[in-house]
Amino acid sequence: MQMMGNETLKVIGIGDNVVDNYIDIRSMFPGGNALNFSVYASMLGCDSAYMGVFGSDDSARHVHQTLASIGVDTSHCHIADGPNGQAILKIQDGERVFISSNEGGISKSVPMEFIFDDVDYLQSFSIVHTGAYSYMDGYLTKMKQLKPMISYDFSDDFDREHALSLCRHIDFGFFSCSEWTEEAAMELLEEAVNRGCTMAVATRGPQEVILFNGESRFKKAPLEVTATDTLGAGDAFITGFLISYFKGKDNASIAVDSLIKNALGEAASFAAEICKVQGAFGHGLPY
């Protein structure tokens, strides 16, 4: 995927990491929304880092070692005694089917305040991405005071009012609305922007993605692809959009509408490519 611009963009995902345990093929794959963002950004040529909590088990070691092999910086992560985050799932006709999870494992017991131990490190990034499963909601106010733009993935099981209340602390809000009508999704996006987001985006499964930036509504249909595994497609879309948008936004010769349309196209292309990969980004470990 060809990205715009020549400068290396520095970004970080903060929050959840898991192993996705595929019981049908008895293999576990690294994943998690914040971690996927970090890996996908690295794949797209960024200087990428991840900050979160690893457990002390074999699952955690596999995730940690995978990030090291990819080149994602984990120097500011914490390791705690206990189980790593894990989701149990299977693939059925190319679609992921979640069965259960341990809700982040040990990470739900470790306060994320440590992310501010090195503020200069955080200030070195252009984008911080986090989300609903990262136990970060209570830290967004403090994060908003720092330099990086904040992206937040609300996923698909958000409480509407709680989600909207967070929008004053973030710059980009992403919502999964596959069962929503276009009108309902658009109403949500308008309210999110009114509450403080610069841009709000609703992904809608096989239907058109909708983006609202306070002035205009943009739509982009997903690309048709024969999927091996749709796990990570939404995270890939988010990453592809943000990286493309940030790579181009300092180019005064590109109109904002064109920049957004191009970024939506890049995002759709990258998400389609990720659908061809087993797991969020491969690196499965049989057991």
Secondary structure, DSSP 4 states (H G I P E B T S, - for coil): -PPS-SSPPEEEEEE--EEEEETTTTEEEEE-HHHHHHHHHHHTT-EEEEEEEE-SSHHHHHHHHHHHHHT-B-TT-EE-SSPPEEEEEEEETTEEEEEEE-TTGGGGGS-GGGGGTTHHHHHT-SEEEEETTSS-GGGHHHHHTSSSEEEEE--SS--HHHHHHHGGG-SEEEEE-TTS-HHHHHHHHHHHHHTT-SEEEEEETTEEEEEE-SS-EEEEPPPP---S--TTHHHHHHHHHHHHHHHHTT-TTS-HHHHHHHHHHHHHHHHHHHTTSSTTT---EE-
